[in-house]
Amino acid sequence: MSRHDKRMKSCDQCKARKVRCSGREHREATSCLNCARRNEACHFSLLRKPQRLKYRADVPATTPAVHLPSLSDDTHQTLEANDAPAISEATQYDGLQELHLDRLLAGSCLGSARQAQCESLQTLGVFGSEYSLTFFSEARLASLGLRLGHDRISKIRAQMAAIITQRMRTVERVPAPACDNDRCRVFGASDTFITTCIRAYFEHVHPIYPFLDRSQVESIASGPQLQEKLAIDKAWSALFFGILALGSQYNDGGSFQPTNNVAWKFFSTALAIFLDLLITKASLVSVQAITTLAIFASNVSCMQFEYALVAEGVKKAQMLGYNRLSTPGNDARNRTFWVLFCLEKTMTFTIAKSSSIIDSDISSALPVQEDQAVGHEEFDSFLTLIRLSRLFSRIYASLHSVSIRGRPRDYFKSTIDRLRDELECWRMSIPPPFRPGQGFRNHHHFQTAQMVNIYIRFHYGYHNTMLHLNRAALHLRHPDTDLSKTVSDIMRTTRSILEMTKCIDVQPYTPLWILAAVPLTALFVLFDLVIDNPSHSDTAANLALLDIGSGHFSRIEYASQGTLPGSILSEFAHIARCYVREKTQPQSDSITPGISALVSPTTALAPTGPDQVSKVVTQVGLPTNDPIQPNAANWPLQADAEVLAGTDILDLFGSYLPEWNEEWILGAPATTLAS
């Protein structure tokens, strides 16, 4: 049989019934088992050779289209760098791909049910539904408990889960709708404050999510018909108060806690009107209002409303047909849909949930950003975010959906490799000053806070996605996978994420996935790497980066005035240091392995007598006989050597430091101290 006479493995009759075809048992067989049992004619169609896509010549070479294998109904759309999609003469998508539901309906319920319950890659994330903590499984917690000799990780995880649960239940009841008079008064806000909030919105939020017409909003807000507009148009009222809620956060009106601050008052009023929008006829203004509220709910203070708002906005946008528009890309309906696309894909990727947007059903033109947020003429930051959001959808459909479970490891390996190639193509499409992976510098392009914000989004989007794919490859343990290289890539990625925490603006308006989700993932993964290999050559640097990550969450606790107790994550750095010290240094008789990690640093490293001091000094390896140089404060440092035994400024937090005495400060003579 020539290469042009190859036949399909399934006959036409079995494909039409969507049942498994046994094929021809041998060359002499004329039909499959199903057709033979039904006494039907069995016909195997010729295997058509797939034709290559003909791309337009004006597509930039730096951002080539990457097409993944046919996996599900979500993964057959090729994302291109140009606004208009390329048209192929023959598509590889025939609309009849077998899903898990088809296997259930075909009658193989037992096998399909077992396949659906098998181990998947969906447990690789940190957060689950409603941001529940899913990183440390019960098996992993038991393994860490045996290795560390205590259950502090389990207790910390329980504390974090309780904090998240309490945060999700902070607002149990939706505020009652405000009367028309209250909406007209705008809570007594002055015209100057309203103008300031609107200006702040279009300076900070609009460059990232450009879906509103600034001139139209400002003309209505500053016009004489504002009060009448607020009284009769509920959709525009919700949009107006959503803009004020977002803009007031940049004028010291926000808070990490949903309290009586200015931003929350505006948001709660718009949220009350949102209930009316659920039962009224959908319109462009109502979808824009819900989109504005969804952007506000992406921060920490309102994360309990994020899923409901984003889902409702996406539902109304698709119901109005915004995903199938034939209008130009700069149309307000197009822009609104693509903003919801980015919000929904980012949220579902963070919490490892399926998207409610069917990517294969999108034909709307891509928008062109006129006012570039990063000040680069040839770079469209909004289009770059859309491409990354599309990649999030491809990852879920090809690695986490139920229909691909049970496939061989070769499939997962090839798919992960293709996704990594596509992610690298996305990274290379970004200009060098803003390209992830090149390190953050005080470049002349980063002249505004908006530019830094855009860069952090690209940086965290790239490294978080690469970390996810590398962890998936490590989890599969394919024979052809270089595990040592994969682990090194994971370590390098987590370190890049933690190094960038110093650039995060710890403010209420920072999205949750940037403020906490991505740094928390990097902190947990790096902690796992340190515990698994405490003798690694980069362990000292990794411990320092764990301290940096812990410091970031301590900054969050300080900025939130204690409402977000992020300092509990410093326990991970302390546990890792104690474990590394126990494994890499000889143990003293007074310290039992596994016990030193159960006590605080001051209890474990603050001995009470000279003998114990000398033991700790010998264990840690600190110099004790170095000559002491004269010091400018004229303190009596030449006193008894036991006073400063073990003190080393390079290891100040891991050594013995004696209690300060008032006589030292008053400059008492050495003989007094010695006596």
N, C-alpha and C positions, 0 to 999 in steps of 0.2 A: 504494500500500500504506500503510495507516494505521500509526500508531506501535504499535498493539496487535497487528498482524499480522506483525511482524518475525520472521524466522526465524534459526536458528543458522547460523553459517558452515560448520560441519561436520555432515555427515549422521549419523544414528543408527548406521548400519552401520559407518562409519569410526571413530566414537567407541568402539563396542564392540570393534573390532579394535585400537584404539589406533594407527591409522595416519593419516598426513597426508591430509586430504581436499582435493581440488582445488576443491570447491564447484561451483556452477553457472556455466558459462562465460558464459552470457547468459540473459536472462529466459525465452526459449523452451525452454531446456534442461530436461529432466525428471529428470536424474540426474547424479551426478559421474562422473569418469573411472573410479574404482575400481569403482563399482557397475555401470557400463556394461560394463566388461571382464568382470565376473562374472555379468552378466545377472541382477542382483538388483534388487528394488524399492528405490528410493532415497527416503528420507523425511527432511525437514528439520523438526525440532521447532520449536515456537514459542519465541521468546526470552522467558523469564519475567522480569518486572520484580522486581528484588530489593527486599524489604521492609526497612524500617528496624527496628533493634533497639529493643525496648521496655524501657527501663531502669526500675529501681525508683526510686520517688520519694525514698527515703531515702539515695540515693547523694550524697555531698558534692559540691557544685558546684566546689570548688577542685581536685579531682582527677578530671577527666572521663576516661572510657575513650576510648582512641585506637585505632582499628582500621585496620590497614594493608591494602593490596590483597593479594589471594590470590597468594602467591609459591611456597610449597612446603608440605610437610606439617608444617612447624614454625611457620608464620606465620599460623595462622587462629584463634588463640585470643585473645580480647580480655581484657586485664588490667584489672580494675576496682578501685575503691578500697574496695569493701565485701568482707566475708568471703565471702559466697556469690555465685557468678557469676550474672549475669542470663541468663534463658532467652528466646530469640528464637522467634518463630513460624515463621520461615523462615530458615534459615542459608544463607550464601553458599558454604559449603564442601560440595562434593558428593563429596569423596574421590577424584576422578579427575583431579587436576591432573597435567599432563604433566611428568615429570622427565627429567633427562639419561639415566637408565637406560632409560626408555621409548623415547627416541629411538634408543638403541643397539639395543634389541630390535626396533624397527620396521624395521630394515634400513638406515637412513641412517648407517652406521658412519663413513664417511669424513668427512662433514660434521660429525657429532657429535664425532668425535675432534679435528678441527681447532678446533671451538668450545670444547672442554674445555681445549685447550692455549693458547687465546688469552690475552691479557693480562687480569689480574684485579686487584681491589683488595686481594687478600690480602697483597700485598707491602708494605702501608702500615705494618705493625707493626714493632716493634723486635726482638722475639724470635720465633723459630720453634720447631720441635720440640726438646725438651730445652733450651729457653732458648738456642738457637743465635742468634747475632747476625745479623739480616737487614736492618738499617736501610739501610746503605750498600751498594747494589748495585755490581757491577763497573763498569757504565756511569757511575754517579754518582761512583765513586772516580776513574775516568779523567778525568771532567769537572773534578772538584776539583783533580786533579793539574795539569791544563793551566792552570787559572785561578790557582792558588796558586804554581805554579812548583816544586813539590816533591811528594814522595809520603809525607809524614809522616802524613797521614790513613790511608793504607793500612797503614802500620806500626802505628799506634795500634789500628786495628781488628783487626789480626792479634794484637796483644798481648792485647786484651780477649777475643777468641775463645779464645786459649790459656788465659786465666785461667778462663773459664767451663767449658771442656772439662776442665781440671784439677779444678775444683770438682765437676763432675758425676761424676768418677771417684775422688773422695776415698775413698769406702767401696766397695771392689770386691766384698767378700764380706759377705753378711748374717751377723750374729753368730750363733753356735751357740745353740740353745735352752738356757735355764737350767733346771737341775734343780728339782724341787719344793721341795727344802730351801732353795735360794737364793731362790726366790720367797717362801718363808715368812719368811725373815730380813729381807727388804726391805733388803739390803745394810747391815744394822746401823743403819738410820735410827731415830732415837728417835721416840717417840710424839708428842712436841712438834713435831718437824720435820715429821712427816706431817700433823699437824693444821694447821700453818702453810701447807704447800703446798696442801692442800685449800681452806683459806680464801682463799688468793691466787688459786686457780683461779676460784672462784665470785665473787670481787670484780672480776677483770680480764677473764676469758675468757667467763664465763657471760652477762654482760650483752649481749655481741655475738652469741654463739651459744648461745641458751637451749634446750638439748635434754636436760639431765640433771635429775634430782630431787635437790636438795641434801640434803634430810633423809634420803633413803634412802642416799646415798653416805656421809654422815657417820655414820649409825648403824652401817653395816657396818664402816667404817674404824676406829671407836672401840670396836667391840664385841669380846667375847672370842672370837668365831668367825672373826676375821680370818685367822689362819694356816690354819685348816681351809678357809676359802673360797678362799684363794690356791692351796692344794694341789690342790683337786678341780675348780675352775671356771676353765678357761683363758680363757674369754671375759671373765669379770669381772676376772681377773688382768691381762689386757691393758688393760682399761678403767682399772683402778686405777693401773697404772704410767704410763699415758698422762696421767692427771690429775696425778700427781706430777711428771711431766716438764714439763708446762705450768706448774704452780704453782711449781716450783723455779726457773724462769727469772726470776720476780719476787722471788726471794730470793738473788740473786747466784749462782745455780747454773747459769746458761746461758753459752754461748759461741758466737762466730761460726764456730768451727772444731769439727767433730765429733771431740772428744777425750775424755779421761777426766774430764770435768766431771760434776757430779751429774745435770744434766738429760739429758745424753747417756746416762749409765748407765741411768737409768730408761727412756728411750726405746728403747735397744737391747734391753733385756729384753722390753719390750712388742712390739718388732718381731720378736723371735725367736718369741714366742708367736703372732704374726700368721701365720706359716707353717702352724701347726696350724689356725688359723681358716679357711684356704682350703679345707681338705678336710673340715671338720666341718659339721654341719647349721647353717644360718644361723638366727640368732635376733636379737631386739631388742638384747640386750646385746652380741653380736658386732658388729652394725652400729654401735652406739654406740662400741665400742672402736676400730673402724677410723676412725670419724669423728674421735675424739680424736687419733689418730695423724696423720690428714690435716691437722688444724689445726696440730699441731706441725711437720709437714713443709712448711708454707707459708712458713717462714722461710728464711734464707740457709743455715744450717748443714745442713739436710736437704732441700734442694730437689730432690735427685736421687731422692727417694722420693715426692714429692708426687703425680705423675701416677698411679703404680701404686696408691697408697693411696686416692686420690679415686675412681679408676675402679672399684676393687674395692668400695668402699663403696656407690657408686651402683648397681652391678650387683646386689649383695645386697639393697639396699633395693627395687629394682624387682622382683626375683625374689620377695620377700615380699609384694609388692603394696602397698607403702607409698605409691605414687603414685596409688592408686585407693581409698583408705580412705573409709569413710562415717562415721567416728568424729568427735567434736568436734575443733576445731582445737588444743586444749590437750593432746590425747593425746600421749604420749611418742613414738609412732611417727610422728605427723604432724610433730612438731618436729624429729625426727632427719632425716626426709626433706628438709624445707625447709632445714635447715642444709647438708646435702649439696648441695642445689640451688644455694645461694649459692656454696659452695666450688667446685663444678664449673663453673658458668657464668663465674665470675671467672677461674679458671685457663685455661679454653679461650679466653676472649676475650683474655687476655694473650698467649698463645702462638699465637693465630690458628688454632685447631683446631676441628673440629666437635664438638658436644656429644653425649654418649651418652644424654642424657635427651630423650625425645620429648615436647615440651611439649603437643602435642595429645592426649596420653594421660594427662594429669594431671587428677584430679578431687578430690584431697584438700583438706580444708578448710584455710584459712589460719589460722595460730596467732594468738592475741592475747597480747601481752606484758603480763604482770601487773606485773612490777617494771620500770618504765621506766628505761633506762640513762641518759637525758639529763635526768631530773628534770622532764619536761614531761607533764602529765596527758593531753593530747589528742594526743600524738605517739608513734607506735609505730616505733621505730628499726629493729627486726627486719623488720617488714613493708615498710619503706622500702627496705631492702637487697634483699628479695625482688623488689620491683618493678624495681629497677635491674638485678638479675640477669636478669630476664625480658627487659629491653630489650637486654642483651648478646646474648641468643639471637636476638632479632628482627633485630639488626644483621647477625649472621653469616648467617642464613637468607636475608635479602633483599639482601645486598651481596656476600657472599663464597662462597656455595655454588656448586657446579659447574653446577647446573641453570639459574642465571640468567645465565651468561656468554653473550655474544653478543647480549644485549638492547640496544635502542637507548638512546642517551644520555638521551632524555626519560624513560625508565623510571627510570634511576638518579637523575636530578635530582629527580623527584617523590618518589621513595622517600626520598632523603636529607632533603628538606624535611619530609616527614611524620615521620621519625625525630627530627629536630631539634625539631619541635613536641612530640612525645611526651616528649622529654628535658626540655623546658622545663616541661611539665605536671608531670613528676616533681619538678623543682626547686621549683616553686611550691607543691607539697603539703607542703613542709618548713616548719616555723615559722621566722619571720624570724631569731631568734637563731642558728639552726643552718643557715640556708639558704645554699647555695654561691653565690658571686658577690658577696657583700656585704662581704667582707673580714673577717679575723680580728681581733677586739678582745678585750681583757681583760674580757669581759662577765661579769656576775654569775652567769649560768647555767653558765659553765665553771668550776665549783668543784672538779672532780676530774679526774684524768688520764683516766678513762673517757670523760668528756664531750668532752675534747679529741680523744681517739682516734676517737670517733664522728664528730665534726665533720670531721676530716681524711679519714676514709673517704668521707663525703659529698662533700667538696670535691674530692678527687682522682678519685672516681668520676664526678662531673659533668664536670669539666674534661678528663679524659682521654677520655671519650666524645665530648664536643664537639670536641676536637682531632682525634679520629679521623674524625668526620663531615666536618669542614671540610677536612681533608686529602684525603678522598675526593672532595669537590666540586671542589677545586683540581686534583686529578689528572684528573678527567673533562674539565674545560675546556669546559663546555657554553656555547653562544653566549649564553644568557640569564643566565649566572652573572656576577655582579659580582666579578671577580677581585680588584680592589683592596680591596673590603670583606671578601672571604674571607681575604686575606692579613692584613688588619688584625685580624680576629677570631682568626686563628691566633696572631699575635704577642701579642695581649692574653691569650690562654689560656695560652701558654707562660710568660709573665711571671707570671701568677697562680700557676702551679704552682711555679715556682722561688722565688717570694716565700714560699710556705708551707713550704719545706724547713726553715726555722728552727724550726718547730713539731713536726717529726718526732722522735719518740723513737728515737734511734739505739741500739737495744738488740737483742739476739738474738731477742727475741720479736716484733719488728715484722715483719709480712708482707712478703714480697719485693716484691710489686707496689707497695706504698707506699714501702718503703725505697729501692728502686733503679729499678724498671721505669718508673714514671710520671715521676720526675725525670729519668731518662736520656732518655726520649722528648722531654721538653721541652727538655733541653739540646741534643740533636742538631738538633731542628727550629729552635730559635732560632739555633744556629750556622749552619745553612743560610740562614736569612733574612739574617743579617749578611753572609755571603759574597756572596749574590745581590745585595744592595743596600747597599754600604758607605756610601753617601752619604745614607742615610735620616736623617730628623730625629731619630729615637729611637735611633740607633746607639750613642750614648754610654751611654744607659740600658741598652741591650741588652748591651753589653760588661760593664757592672757586674753585670748579672744572670747572665751567664756565669760571672763570678768567684764569685758567690754559689752557683751550682749546683756549680761545681768545689769550693768550700769544703765543701759538704755531703758530697761523696764523700771529701774529705780527712778529714772527721769520721769517716766510716765506717772509713777506714784506721787512724785513731788509735784508735778504739774497738775494732777487731778486732786491734790490736797488729801491724799490718802483714800479716795474713793475707789481707785484701782490699785490694789496692793501688789504691784509688780515686783517688789523686792523679794518676794518668796522665791523667785527664780534664782536668786543668788545662791540658794542652797545647792543647785546643780554644780556651780563652780566650786563651792566648798567641798562637796562630796567627791568630785573628780580630783581635786588636789589631794585630799586625804587618801584616796585610793591609789593614786600614782605614787605618793610618798611611801605607802605601805609596800607596794610592789617593787619599787626601784631602790629602796634603801633598807639596810638591816634594821630589824625591830629591836627596840629596847626592852628590857625585862619588865619595865613598869608600864608598858603600853601593849595591850593585847591586840592582835590583828582583828580588824573589823569593828573594834570598839571605839577607836579614835575618831571614826567618822560619825559616831553617834552623839558626840559632845561638841560644844561650841569651840571655835578656835582659841578663845582665851582660856577655856578649861583644859584643852588638850595640850597647849603649848606654854602654859604659865606655871612652872614648877614652884615649889615652896621652899626648897633648900638648896644649898650650894652643891650637894652631891647630884641632885636631880638636874640642876642647871648644867653641870659638866656633862652629864649623860646626854642631854638634849643637844648641847653644843657639839659633842662628838658625833651624835647621830646625824644632825643636819650638815655638819662639816663646815662650821663657821670659824673664822680665825679668832683666837683668844689672846694671843701674845703679840699682836701687832702694836708697834709704838703709837701712842696717842699724840697727835699734833696739838700745839697750843691753839686755843680757840679764842675768838674775839670777845666772847661774853665773859671771859675770865672765870668760868665755872671751875670748881675744884675737881677736874676729871682725873687727877692723879691720886685719888683716894683709893680705898680698898678695891681690889680688882673684882671682887664679887658683885660690886654694885652694878657694873656695866657688862657683866659676863654674858656673852651671846648676842650683844647688840650689834646689828649690821644694818646700815641704812638701805642696802640693796635688798634686804629680806626683812624689812621692818614688820610686816604683817605675819611673818611666819617664825618669829623668834621671840625670845624672852626680853621684855622691857620692864625694868623696875618701876615702882610707883614713885612719882615725883614728890619731893619733900620741899616744904616752904623754905627751909634753910638753904637749899640749892639756889633758889631764886634770890634770896637775900644775900648771897655770897658768903656763907659761913666758911670758916677756915677748914682746911683738910683734916686737921686733927680732930675737930668736932665730929666730922662725918665718920672718921675712922673709929672714934670711940663709941 
